[in-house]
Amino acid sequence: MWILNAPLLATSIFPVETRSKGTSLVMATAAAISGFFPLALNEITNVYASGVVLAVVAALASCGILWVRGQARADKLSIYQRPELF
């Protein structure tokens, strides 16, 4: 769920004037983290522990998206496009 919505969410938060810079920053940070993530998981020898780490990361990302959606519904965060996400 979150891997499909996160890029759309990243572009929805930034106004048109700064959308390309803000989205680029979000995507570059995500790419940097995801680039080293398999290397870090490779150091965990237990397969089940690797699965738990992946589940925790996915849960945190999902919580982040749900938090942003809640902030948008409460009018505490401006969304500049794609209202169907919220």
PyMOL Python script that loads the backbone (N, CA, C, O; Angstrom):
from pymol import cmd

cmd.read_pdbstr("""\
ATOM      1  N   MET A   1       0.828  -1.194   0.000  1.00  0.00           N
ATOM      2  CA  MET A   1       0.000   0.000   0.000  1.00  0.00           C
ATOM      3  C   MET A   1       0.866   1.249   0.000  1.00  0.00           C
ATOM      4  O   MET A   1       0.654   2.136  -0.826  1.00  0.00           O
ATOM      5  N   TRP A   2       1.813   1.340   0.883  1.00  0.00           N
ATOM      6  CA  TRP A   2       2.563   2.584   1.033  1.00  0.00           C
ATOM      7  C   TRP A   2       3.526   2.832  -0.106  1.00  0.00           C
ATOM      8  O   TRP A   2       3.841   3.985  -0.402  1.00  0.00           O
ATOM      9  N   ILE A   3       4.004   1.780  -0.754  1.00  0.00           N
ATOM     10  CA  ILE A   3       4.978   1.992  -1.829  1.00  0.00           C
ATOM     11  C   ILE A   3       4.319   2.651  -3.039  1.00  0.00           C
ATOM     12  O   ILE A   3       5.002   3.326  -3.809  1.00  0.00           O
ATOM     13  N   LEU A   4       3.035   2.476  -3.222  1.00  0.00           N
ATOM     14  CA  LEU A   4       2.327   3.124  -4.327  1.00  0.00           C
ATOM     15  C   LEU A   4       1.908   4.542  -3.964  1.00  0.00           C
ATOM     16  O   LEU A   4       1.964   5.437  -4.808  1.00  0.00           O
ATOM     17  N   ASN A   5       1.494   4.758  -2.741  1.00  0.00           N
ATOM     18  CA  ASN A   5       0.972   6.063  -2.330  1.00  0.00           C
ATOM     19  C   ASN A   5       2.047   7.061  -1.929  1.00  0.00           C
ATOM     20  O   ASN A   5       1.827   8.267  -2.031  1.00  0.00           O
ATOM     21  N   ALA A   6       3.188   6.597  -1.481  1.00  0.00           N
ATOM     22  CA  ALA A   6       4.210   7.515  -0.977  1.00  0.00           C
ATOM     23  C   ALA A   6       4.682   8.529  -2.020  1.00  0.00           C
ATOM     24  O   ALA A   6       4.779   9.710  -1.688  1.00  0.00           O
ATOM     25  N   PRO A   7       4.984   8.134  -3.271  1.00  0.00           N
ATOM     26  CA  PRO A   7       5.379   9.162  -4.245  1.00  0.00           C
ATOM     27  C   PRO A   7       4.269  10.158  -4.539  1.00  0.00           C
ATOM     28  O   PRO A   7       4.532  11.350  -4.697  1.00  0.00           O
ATOM     29  N   LEU A   8       3.037   9.684  -4.613  1.00  0.00           N
ATOM     30  CA  LEU A   8       1.920  10.604  -4.829  1.00  0.00           C
ATOM     31  C   LEU A   8       1.763  11.553  -3.656  1.00  0.00           C
ATOM     32  O   LEU A   8       1.491  12.740  -3.837  1.00  0.00           O
ATOM     33  N   LEU A   9       1.934  11.028  -2.465  1.00  0.00           N
ATOM     34  CA  LEU A   9       1.833  11.842  -1.264  1.00  0.00           C
ATOM     35  C   LEU A   9       2.943  12.890  -1.228  1.00  0.00           C
ATOM     36  O   LEU A   9       2.708  14.036  -0.846  1.00  0.00           O
ATOM     37  N   ALA A  10       4.140  12.498  -1.622  1.00  0.00           N
ATOM     38  CA  ALA A  10       5.261  13.441  -1.605  1.00  0.00           C
ATOM     39  C   ALA A  10       5.007  14.609  -2.534  1.00  0.00           C
ATOM     40  O   ALA A  10       5.344  15.744  -2.196  1.00  0.00           O
ATOM     41  N   THR A  11       4.421  14.363  -3.697  1.00  0.00           N
ATOM     42  CA  THR A  11       4.152  15.467  -4.613  1.00  0.00           C
ATOM     43  C   THR A  11       2.949  16.291  -4.188  1.00  0.00           C
ATOM     44  O   THR A  11       2.812  17.442  -4.603  1.00  0.00           O
ATOM     45  N   SER A  12       2.083  15.727  -3.374  1.00  0.00           N
ATOM     46  CA  SER A  12       0.870  16.435  -2.961  1.00  0.00           C
ATOM     47  C   SER A  12       1.120  17.452  -1.856  1.00  0.00           C
ATOM     48  O   SER A  12       0.336  18.389  -1.701  1.00  0.00           O
ATOM     49  N   ILE A  13       2.170  17.293  -1.101  1.00  0.00           N
ATOM     50  CA  ILE A  13       2.411  18.150   0.051  1.00  0.00           C
ATOM     51  C   ILE A  13       3.016  19.489  -0.354  1.00  0.00           C
ATOM     52  O   ILE A  13       2.783  20.501   0.306  1.00  0.00           O
ATOM     53  N   PHE A  14       3.792  19.500  -1.438  1.00  0.00           N
ATOM     54  CA  PHE A  14       4.522  20.707  -1.810  1.00  0.00           C
ATOM     55  C   PHE A  14       3.709  21.577  -2.761  1.00  0.00           C
ATOM     56  O   PHE A  14       3.060  21.057  -3.669  1.00  0.00           O
ATOM     57  N   PRO A  15       3.736  22.897  -2.566  1.00  0.00           N
ATOM     58  CA  PRO A  15       3.061  23.785  -3.511  1.00  0.00           C
ATOM     59  C   PRO A  15       3.776  23.775  -4.865  1.00  0.00           C
ATOM     60  O   PRO A  15       4.912  23.315  -4.978  1.00  0.00           O
ATOM     61  N   VAL A  16       3.098  24.283  -5.877  1.00  0.00           N
ATOM     62  CA  VAL A  16       3.628  24.229  -7.233  1.00  0.00           C
ATOM     63  C   VAL A  16       5.008  24.891  -7.329  1.00  0.00           C
ATOM     64  O   VAL A  16       5.878  24.411  -8.056  1.00  0.00           O
ATOM     65  N   GLU A  17       5.203  25.973  -6.607  1.00  0.00           N
ATOM     66  CA  GLU A  17       6.455  26.719  -6.699  1.00  0.00           C
ATOM     67  C   GLU A  17       7.665  25.907  -6.241  1.00  0.00           C
ATOM     68  O   GLU A  17       8.766  26.090  -6.759  1.00  0.00           O
ATOM     69  N   THR A  18       7.470  25.025  -5.289  1.00  0.00           N
ATOM     70  CA  THR A  18       8.590  24.247  -4.742  1.00  0.00           C
ATOM     71  C   THR A  18       8.407  22.745  -4.938  1.00  0.00           C
ATOM     72  O   THR A  18       9.140  21.947  -4.353  1.00  0.00           O
ATOM     73  N   ARG A  19       7.440  22.361  -5.752  1.00  0.00           N
ATOM     74  CA  ARG A  19       7.110  20.937  -5.884  1.00  0.00           C
ATOM     75  C   ARG A  19       8.286  20.127  -6.421  1.00  0.00           C
ATOM     76  O   ARG A  19       8.568  19.045  -5.904  1.00  0.00           O
ATOM     77  N   SER A  20       8.964  20.613  -7.424  1.00  0.00           N
ATOM     78  CA  SER A  20      10.043  19.823  -7.989  1.00  0.00           C
ATOM     79  C   SER A  20      11.200  19.677  -7.016  1.00  0.00           C
ATOM     80  O   SER A  20      11.781  18.596  -6.921  1.00  0.00           O
ATOM     81  N   LYS A  21      11.553  20.736  -6.287  1.00  0.00           N
ATOM     82  CA  LYS A  21      12.641  20.645  -5.305  1.00  0.00           C
ATOM     83  C   LYS A  21      12.255  19.746  -4.132  1.00  0.00           C
ATOM     84  O   LYS A  21      13.033  18.885  -3.721  1.00  0.00           O
ATOM     85  N   GLY A  22      11.061  19.949  -3.600  1.00  0.00           N
ATOM     86  CA  GLY A  22      10.627  19.156  -2.449  1.00  0.00           C
ATOM     87  C   GLY A  22      10.479  17.686  -2.773  1.00  0.00           C
ATOM     88  O   GLY A  22      10.911  16.824  -2.009  1.00  0.00           O
ATOM     89  N   THR A  23       9.860  17.403  -3.920  1.00  0.00           N
ATOM     90  CA  THR A  23       9.684  16.010  -4.311  1.00  0.00           C
ATOM     91  C   THR A  23      11.030  15.359  -4.601  1.00  0.00           C
ATOM     92  O   THR A  23      11.250  14.199  -4.250  1.00  0.00           O
ATOM     93  N   SER A  24      11.927  16.097  -5.239  1.00  0.00           N
ATOM     94  CA  SER A  24      13.256  15.550  -5.511  1.00  0.00           C
ATOM     95  C   SER A  24      13.990  15.219  -4.221  1.00  0.00           C
ATOM     96  O   SER A  24      14.668  14.195  -4.133  1.00  0.00           O
ATOM     97  N   LEU A  25      13.857  16.076  -3.226  1.00  0.00           N
ATOM     98  CA  LEU A  25      14.501  15.830  -1.938  1.00  0.00           C
ATOM     99  C   LEU A  25      13.943  14.572  -1.277  1.00  0.00           C
ATOM    100  O   LEU A  25      14.696  13.751  -0.754  1.00  0.00           O
ATOM    101  N   VAL A  26      12.622  14.429  -1.305  1.00  0.00           N
ATOM    102  CA  VAL A  26      11.984  13.246  -0.710  1.00  0.00           C
ATOM    103  C   VAL A  26      12.416  11.985  -1.440  1.00  0.00           C
ATOM    104  O   VAL A  26      12.781  10.994  -0.808  1.00  0.00           O
ATOM    105  N   MET A  27      12.376  12.019  -2.770  1.00  0.00           N
ATOM    106  CA  MET A  27      12.716  10.829  -3.544  1.00  0.00           C
ATOM    107  C   MET A  27      14.204  10.480  -3.434  1.00  0.00           C
ATOM    108  O   MET A  27      14.559   9.303  -3.366  1.00  0.00           O
ATOM    109  N   ALA A  28      15.070  11.487  -3.417  1.00  0.00           N
ATOM    110  CA  ALA A  28      16.503  11.214  -3.288  1.00  0.00           C
ATOM    111  C   ALA A  28      16.824  10.616  -1.923  1.00  0.00           C
ATOM    112  O   ALA A  28      17.641   9.701  -1.821  1.00  0.00           O
ATOM    113  N   THR A  29      16.190  11.127  -0.883  1.00  0.00           N
ATOM    114  CA  THR A  29      16.403  10.574   0.457  1.00  0.00           C
ATOM    115  C   THR A  29      15.919   9.125   0.528  1.00  0.00           C
ATOM    116  O   THR A  29      16.595   8.260   1.084  1.00  0.00           O
ATOM    117  N   ALA A  30      14.742   8.876  -0.041  1.00  0.00           N
ATOM    118  CA  ALA A  30      14.211   7.507  -0.051  1.00  0.00           C
ATOM    119  C   ALA A  30      15.113   6.570  -0.848  1.00  0.00           C
ATOM    120  O   ALA A  30      15.332   5.427  -0.448  1.00  0.00           O
ATOM    121  N   ALA A  31      15.635   7.051  -1.975  1.00  0.00           N
ATOM    122  CA  ALA A  31      16.527   6.220  -2.791  1.00  0.00           C
ATOM    123  C   ALA A  31      17.826   5.920  -2.050  1.00  0.00           C
ATOM    124  O   ALA A  31      18.346   4.807  -2.127  1.00  0.00           O
ATOM    125  N   ALA A  32      18.345   6.905  -1.338  1.00  0.00           N
ATOM    126  CA  ALA A  32      19.583   6.679  -0.583  1.00  0.00           C
ATOM    127  C   ALA A  32      19.373   5.649   0.515  1.00  0.00           C
ATOM    128  O   ALA A  32      20.199   4.758   0.709  1.00  0.00           O
ATOM    129  N   ILE A  33      18.272   5.776   1.224  1.00  0.00           N
ATOM    130  CA  ILE A  33      17.989   4.816   2.300  1.00  0.00           C
ATOM    131  C   ILE A  33      17.733   3.428   1.724  1.00  0.00           C
ATOM    132  O   ILE A  33      18.247   2.433   2.235  1.00  0.00           O
ATOM    133  N   SER A  34      16.938   3.365   0.662  1.00  0.00           N
ATOM    134  CA  SER A  34      16.608   2.052   0.100  1.00  0.00           C
ATOM    135  C   SER A  34      17.807   1.413  -0.578  1.00  0.00           C
ATOM    136  O   SER A  34      17.858   0.193  -0.729  1.00  0.00           O
ATOM    137  N   GLY A  35      18.770   2.224  -0.986  1.00  0.00           N
ATOM    138  CA  GLY A  35      19.971   1.661  -1.586  1.00  0.00           C
ATOM    139  C   GLY A  35      20.831   0.899  -0.592  1.00  0.00           C
ATOM    140  O   GLY A  35      21.446  -0.110  -0.937  1.00  0.00           O
ATOM    141  N   PHE A  36      20.872   1.381   0.633  1.00  0.00           N
ATOM    142  CA  PHE A  36      21.685   0.720   1.654  1.00  0.00           C
ATOM    143  C   PHE A  36      20.897  -0.300   2.474  1.00  0.00           C
ATOM    144  O   PHE A  36      21.485  -1.078   3.224  1.00  0.00           O
ATOM    145  N   PHE A  37      19.598  -0.301   2.340  1.00  0.00           N
ATOM    146  CA  PHE A  37      18.762  -1.186   3.145  1.00  0.00           C
ATOM    147  C   PHE A  37      19.046  -2.672   2.877  1.00  0.00           C
ATOM    148  O   PHE A  37      19.172  -3.439   3.832  1.00  0.00           O
ATOM    149  N   PRO A  38      19.150  -3.103   1.613  1.00  0.00           N
ATOM    150  CA  PRO A  38      19.478  -4.526   1.388  1.00  0.00           C
ATOM    151  C   PRO A  38      20.835  -4.918   1.976  1.00  0.00           C
ATOM    152  O   PRO A  38      21.009  -6.033   2.468  1.00  0.00           O
ATOM    153  N   LEU A  39      21.787  -3.996   1.921  1.00  0.00           N
ATOM    154  CA  LEU A  39      23.104  -4.264   2.506  1.00  0.00           C
ATOM    155  C   LEU A  39      22.980  -4.473   4.018  1.00  0.00           C
ATOM    156  O   LEU A  39      23.596  -5.379   4.578  1.00  0.00           O
ATOM    157  N   ALA A  40      22.186  -3.637   4.664  1.00  0.00           N
ATOM    158  CA  ALA A  40      21.980  -3.782   6.109  1.00  0.00           C
ATOM    159  C   ALA A  40      21.240  -5.079   6.427  1.00  0.00           C
ATOM    160  O   ALA A  40      21.573  -5.764   7.394  1.00  0.00           O
ATOM    161  N   LEU A  41      20.232  -5.420   5.610  1.00  0.00           N
ATOM    162  CA  LEU A  41      19.492  -6.665   5.840  1.00  0.00           C
ATOM    163  C   LEU A  41      20.375  -7.889   5.608  1.00  0.00           C
ATOM    164  O   LEU A  41      20.179  -8.929   6.238  1.00  0.00           O
ATOM    165  N   ASN A  42      21.332  -7.766   4.716  1.00  0.00           N
ATOM    166  CA  ASN A  42      22.233  -8.875   4.441  1.00  0.00           C
ATOM    167  C   ASN A  42      23.095  -9.217   5.652  1.00  0.00           C
ATOM    168  O   ASN A  42      23.543 -10.355   5.793  1.00  0.00           O
ATOM    169  N   GLU A  43      23.326  -8.252   6.513  1.00  0.00           N
ATOM    170  CA  GLU A  43      24.128  -8.478   7.717  1.00  0.00           C
ATOM    171  C   GLU A  43      23.351  -9.238   8.792  1.00  0.00           C
ATOM    172  O   GLU A  43      23.947  -9.781   9.722  1.00  0.00           O
ATOM    173  N   ILE A  44      22.033  -9.276   8.667  1.00  0.00           N
ATOM    174  CA  ILE A  44      21.204 -10.037   9.619  1.00  0.00           C
ATOM    175  C   ILE A  44      21.143 -11.475   9.123  1.00  0.00           C
ATOM    176  O   ILE A  44      20.617 -11.749   8.044  1.00  0.00           O
ATOM    177  N   THR A  45      21.673 -12.368   9.900  1.00  0.00           N
ATOM    178  CA  THR A  45      21.776 -13.764   9.448  1.00  0.00           C
ATOM    179  C   THR A  45      20.471 -14.536   9.613  1.00  0.00           C
ATOM    180  O   THR A  45      20.228 -15.493   8.878  1.00  0.00           O
ATOM    181  N   ASN A  46      19.649 -14.146  10.541  1.00  0.00           N
ATOM    182  CA  ASN A  46      18.386 -14.842  10.765  1.00  0.00           C
ATOM    183  C   ASN A  46      17.334 -14.336   9.782  1.00  0.00           C
ATOM    184  O   ASN A  46      17.052 -13.139   9.721  1.00  0.00           O
ATOM    185  N   VAL A  47      16.758 -15.257   9.016  1.00  0.00           N
ATOM    186  CA  VAL A  47      15.756 -14.891   8.014  1.00  0.00           C
ATOM    187  C   VAL A  47      14.530 -14.275   8.671  1.00  0.00           C
ATOM    188  O   VAL A  47      13.957 -13.326   8.137  1.00  0.00           O
ATOM    189  N   TYR A  48      14.124 -14.790   9.801  1.00  0.00           N
ATOM    190  CA  TYR A  48      12.931 -14.278  10.479  1.00  0.00           C
ATOM    191  C   TYR A  48      13.170 -12.876  11.029  1.00  0.00           C
ATOM    192  O   TYR A  48      12.262 -12.044  11.022  1.00  0.00           O
ATOM    193  N   ALA A  49      14.368 -12.613  11.498  1.00  0.00           N
ATOM    194  CA  ALA A  49      14.691 -11.274  11.980  1.00  0.00           C
ATOM    195  C   ALA A  49      14.662 -10.269  10.828  1.00  0.00           C
ATOM    196  O   ALA A  49      14.222  -9.133  11.004  1.00  0.00           O
ATOM    197  N   SER A  50      15.131 -10.686   9.651  1.00  0.00           N
ATOM    198  CA  SER A  50      15.058  -9.820   8.475  1.00  0.00           C
ATOM    199  C   SER A  50      13.602  -9.511   8.127  1.00  0.00           C
ATOM    200  O   SER A  50      13.264  -8.381   7.773  1.00  0.00           O
ATOM    201  N   GLY A  51      12.762 -10.513   8.232  1.00  0.00           N
ATOM    202  CA  GLY A  51      11.333 -10.315   7.974  1.00  0.00           C
ATOM    203  C   GLY A  51      10.702  -9.354   8.960  1.00  0.00           C
ATOM    204  O   GLY A  51       9.861  -8.535   8.590  1.00  0.00           O
ATOM    205  N   VAL A  52      11.108  -9.455  10.211  1.00  0.00           N
ATOM    206  CA  VAL A  52      10.590  -8.544  11.238  1.00  0.00           C
ATOM    207  C   VAL A  52      11.040  -7.117  10.947  1.00  0.00           C
ATOM    208  O   VAL A  52      10.254  -6.181  11.093  1.00  0.00           O
ATOM    209  N   VAL A  53      12.279  -6.941  10.541  1.00  0.00           N
ATOM    210  CA  VAL A  53      12.778  -5.604  10.211  1.00  0.00           C
ATOM    211  C   VAL A  53      11.984  -5.019   9.049  1.00  0.00           C
ATOM    212  O   VAL A  53      11.585  -3.856   9.098  1.00  0.00           O
ATOM    213  N   LEU A  54      11.750  -5.807   8.008  1.00  0.00           N
ATOM    214  CA  LEU A  54      10.959  -5.340   6.876  1.00  0.00           C
ATOM    215  C   LEU A  54       9.540  -4.988   7.291  1.00  0.00           C
ATOM    216  O   LEU A  54       8.991  -3.984   6.836  1.00  0.00           O
ATOM    217  N   ALA A  55       8.942  -5.803   8.150  1.00  0.00           N
ATOM    218  CA  ALA A  55       7.583  -5.531   8.615  1.00  0.00           C
ATOM    219  C   ALA A  55       7.528  -4.241   9.427  1.00  0.00           C
ATOM    220  O   ALA A  55       6.580  -3.467   9.299  1.00  0.00           O
ATOM    221  N   VAL A  56       8.535  -4.009  10.257  1.00  0.00           N
ATOM    222  CA  VAL A  56       8.573  -2.785  11.064  1.00  0.00           C
ATOM    223  C   VAL A  56       8.724  -1.557  10.170  1.00  0.00           C
ATOM    224  O   VAL A  56       8.056  -0.546  10.388  1.00  0.00           O
ATOM    225  N   VAL A  57       9.588  -1.637   9.176  1.00  0.00           N
ATOM    226  CA  VAL A  57       9.769  -0.511   8.255  1.00  0.00           C
ATOM    227  C   VAL A  57       8.478  -0.234   7.494  1.00  0.00           C
ATOM    228  O   VAL A  57       8.085   0.924   7.347  1.00  0.00           O
ATOM    229  N   ALA A  58       7.823  -1.265   7.014  1.00  0.00           N
ATOM    230  CA  ALA A  58       6.555  -1.080   6.304  1.00  0.00           C
ATOM    231  C   ALA A  58       5.483  -0.510   7.225  1.00  0.00           C
ATOM    232  O   ALA A  58       4.693   0.336   6.804  1.00  0.00           O
ATOM    233  N   ALA A  59       5.445  -0.960   8.473  1.00  0.00           N
ATOM    234  CA  ALA A  59       4.467  -0.434   9.427  1.00  0.00           C
ATOM    235  C   ALA A  59       4.725   1.038   9.732  1.00  0.00           C
ATOM    236  O   ALA A  59       3.785   1.829   9.808  1.00  0.00           O
ATOM    237  N   LEU A  60       5.987   1.408   9.907  1.00  0.00           N
ATOM    238  CA  LEU A  60       6.315   2.812  10.162  1.00  0.00           C
ATOM    239  C   LEU A  60       5.939   3.698   8.973  1.00  0.00           C
ATOM    240  O   LEU A  60       5.401   4.791   9.149  1.00  0.00           O
ATOM    241  N   ALA A  61       6.227   3.218   7.767  1.00  0.00           N
ATOM    242  CA  ALA A  61       5.873   3.982   6.575  1.00  0.00           C
ATOM    243  C   ALA A  61       4.357   4.128   6.450  1.00  0.00           C
ATOM    244  O   ALA A  61       3.861   5.197   6.095  1.00  0.00           O
ATOM    245  N   SER A  62       3.628   3.061   6.741  1.00  0.00           N
ATOM    246  CA  SER A  62       2.170   3.128   6.686  1.00  0.00           C
ATOM    247  C   SER A  62       1.624   4.079   7.735  1.00  0.00           C
ATOM    248  O   SER A  62       0.689   4.833   7.466  1.00  0.00           O
ATOM    249  N   CYS A  63       2.201   4.050   8.931  1.00  0.00           N
ATOM    250  CA  CYS A  63       1.780   4.984   9.981  1.00  0.00           C
ATOM    251  C   CYS A  63       2.043   6.423   9.573  1.00  0.00           C
ATOM    252  O   CYS A  63       1.242   7.311   9.865  1.00  0.00           O
ATOM    253  N   GLY A  64       3.169   6.659   8.896  1.00  0.00           N
ATOM    254  CA  GLY A  64       3.478   8.004   8.421  1.00  0.00           C
ATOM    255  C   GLY A  64       2.455   8.503   7.419  1.00  0.00           C
ATOM    256  O   GLY A  64       2.015   9.651   7.492  1.00  0.00           O
ATOM    257  N   ILE A  65       2.077   7.647   6.485  1.00  0.00           N
ATOM    258  CA  ILE A  65       1.073   8.044   5.492  1.00  0.00           C
ATOM    259  C   ILE A  65      -0.269   8.290   6.165  1.00  0.00           C
ATOM    260  O   ILE A  65      -0.952   9.263   5.845  1.00  0.00           O
ATOM    261  N   LEU A  66      -0.649   7.429   7.081  1.00  0.00           N
ATOM    262  CA  LEU A  66      -1.926   7.620   7.774  1.00  0.00           C
ATOM    263  C   LEU A  66      -1.906   8.888   8.626  1.00  0.00           C
ATOM    264  O   LEU A  66      -2.925   9.570   8.739  1.00  0.00           O
ATOM    265  N   TRP A  67      -0.767   9.208   9.223  1.00  0.00           N
ATOM    266  CA  TRP A  67      -0.656  10.435  10.018  1.00  0.00           C
ATOM    267  C   TRP A  67      -0.824  11.668   9.132  1.00  0.00           C
ATOM    268  O   TRP A  67      -1.540  12.604   9.488  1.00  0.00           O
ATOM    269  N   VAL A  68      -0.155  11.661   7.969  1.00  0.00           N
ATOM    270  CA  VAL A  68      -0.280  12.796   7.055  1.00  0.00           C
ATOM    271  C   VAL A  68      -1.719  12.931   6.564  1.00  0.00           C
ATOM    272  O   VAL A  68      -2.240  14.042   6.461  1.00  0.00           O
ATOM    273  N   ARG A  69      -2.351  11.825   6.267  1.00  0.00           N
ATOM    274  CA  ARG A  69      -3.757  11.881   5.837  1.00  0.00           C
ATOM    275  C   ARG A  69      -4.637  12.450   6.937  1.00  0.00           C
ATOM    276  O   ARG A  69      -5.544  13.236   6.667  1.00  0.00           O
ATOM    277  N   GLY A  70      -4.369  12.052   8.179  1.00  0.00           N
ATOM    278  CA  GLY A  70      -5.132  12.593   9.306  1.00  0.00           C
ATOM    279  C   GLY A  70      -4.912  14.085   9.488  1.00  0.00           C
ATOM    280  O   GLY A  70      -5.847  14.830   9.784  1.00  0.00           O
ATOM    281  N   GLN A  71      -3.660  14.518   9.309  1.00  0.00           N
ATOM    282  CA  GLN A  71      -3.360  15.955   9.408  1.00  0.00           C
ATOM    283  C   GLN A  71      -4.076  16.729   8.299  1.00  0.00           C
ATOM    284  O   GLN A  71      -4.555  17.841   8.524  1.00  0.00           O
ATOM    285  N   ALA A  72      -4.147  16.149   7.121  1.00  0.00           N
ATOM    286  CA  ALA A  72      -4.829  16.807   6.005  1.00  0.00           C
ATOM    287  C   ALA A  72      -6.329  16.885   6.253  1.00  0.00           C
ATOM    288  O   ALA A  72      -6.955  17.902   5.957  1.00  0.00           O
ATOM    289  N   ARG A  73      -6.901  15.832   6.788  1.00  0.00           N
ATOM    290  CA  ARG A  73      -8.341  15.844   7.088  1.00  0.00           C
ATOM    291  C   ARG A  73      -8.683  16.866   8.173  1.00  0.00           C
ATOM    292  O   ARG A  73      -9.761  17.460   8.158  1.00  0.00           O
ATOM    293  N   ALA A  74      -7.766  17.064   9.105  1.00  0.00           N
ATOM    294  CA  ALA A  74      -8.002  18.018  10.196  1.00  0.00           C
ATOM    295  C   ALA A  74      -7.613  19.444   9.796  1.00  0.00           C
ATOM    296  O   ALA A  74      -7.620  20.346  10.633  1.00  0.00           O
ATOM    297  N   ASP A  75      -7.277  19.648   8.526  1.00  0.00           N
ATOM    298  CA  ASP A  75      -6.878  20.960   7.995  1.00  0.00           C
ATOM    299  C   ASP A  75      -5.645  21.527   8.686  1.00  0.00           C
ATOM    300  O   ASP A  75      -5.500  22.744   8.798  1.00  0.00           O
ATOM    301  N   LYS A  76      -4.774  20.668   9.141  1.00  0.00           N
ATOM    302  CA  LYS A  76      -3.509  21.105   9.733  1.00  0.00           C
ATOM    303  C   LYS A  76      -2.374  21.037   8.721  1.00  0.00           C
ATOM    304  O   LYS A  76      -1.265  21.496   8.995  1.00  0.00           O
ATOM    305  N   LEU A  77      -2.648  20.463   7.547  1.00  0.00           N
ATOM    306  CA  LEU A  77      -1.653  20.316   6.494  1.00  0.00           C
ATOM    307  C   LEU A  77      -2.325  20.625   5.173  1.00  0.00           C
ATOM    308  O   LEU A  77      -3.393  20.092   4.871  1.00  0.00           O
ATOM    309  N   SER A  78      -1.708  21.473   4.395  1.00  0.00           N
ATOM    310  CA  SER A  78      -2.266  21.828   3.089  1.00  0.00           C
ATOM    311  C   SER A  78      -1.847  20.792   2.056  1.00  0.00           C
ATOM    312  O   SER A  78      -0.677  20.419   1.960  1.00  0.00           O
ATOM    313  N   ILE A  79      -2.815  20.343   1.296  1.00  0.00           N
ATOM    314  CA  ILE A  79      -2.559  19.430   0.196  1.00  0.00           C
ATOM    315  C   ILE A  79      -2.851  20.201  -1.083  1.00  0.00           C
ATOM    316  O   ILE A  79      -3.919  20.797  -1.221  1.00  0.00           O
ATOM    317  N   TYR A  80      -1.922  20.192  -2.005  1.00  0.00           N
ATOM    318  CA  TYR A  80      -2.012  21.045  -3.178  1.00  0.00           C
ATOM    319  C   TYR A  80      -2.506  20.339  -4.420  1.00  0.00           C
ATOM    320  O   TYR A  80      -2.802  21.001  -5.415  1.00  0.00           O
ATOM    321  N   GLN A  81      -2.605  19.052  -4.403  1.00  0.00           N
ATOM    322  CA  GLN A  81      -3.135  18.300  -5.543  1.00  0.00           C
ATOM    323  C   GLN A  81      -3.543  16.910  -5.073  1.00  0.00           C
ATOM    324  O   GLN A  81      -3.297  16.525  -3.930  1.00  0.00           O
ATOM    325  N   ARG A  82      -4.157  16.184  -5.958  1.00  0.00           N
ATOM    326  CA  ARG A  82      -4.586  14.808  -5.719  1.00  0.00           C
ATOM    327  C   ARG A  82      -5.421  14.647  -4.447  1.00  0.00           C
ATOM    328  O   ARG A  82      -5.035  13.891  -3.556  1.00  0.00           O
ATOM    329  N   PRO A  83      -6.541  15.333  -4.346  1.00  0.00           N
ATOM    330  CA  PRO A  83      -7.364  15.191  -3.144  1.00  0.00           C
ATOM    331  C   PRO A  83      -7.937  13.797  -2.959  1.00  0.00           C
ATOM    332  O   PRO A  83      -8.385  13.458  -1.864  1.00  0.00           O
ATOM    333  N   GLU A  84      -7.932  12.970  -4.022  1.00  0.00           N
ATOM    334  CA  GLU A  84      -8.459  11.617  -3.883  1.00  0.00           C
ATOM    335  C   GLU A  84      -7.632  10.763  -2.939  1.00  0.00           C
ATOM    336  O   GLU A  84      -8.116   9.738  -2.459  1.00  0.00           O
ATOM    337  N   LEU A  85      -6.388  11.161  -2.659  1.00  0.00           N
ATOM    338  CA  LEU A  85      -5.577  10.415  -1.705  1.00  0.00           C
ATOM    339  C   LEU A  85      -6.058  10.638  -0.276  1.00  0.00           C
ATOM    340  O   LEU A  85      -5.754   9.845   0.616  1.00  0.00           O
ATOM    341  N   PHE A  86      -6.801  11.705  -0.060  1.00  0.00           N
ATOM    342  CA  PHE A  86      -7.158  12.085   1.291  1.00  0.00           C
ATOM    343  C   PHE A  86      -8.637  12.070   1.469  1.00  0.00           C
ATOM    344  O   PHE A  86      -9.130  12.367   2.557  1.00  0.00           O
TER     345      PHE A  86
END
""", "prot")
cmd.dss("prot")
cmd.show_as("cartoon", "prot")
cmd.util.cbc("prot")
cmd.orient("prot")
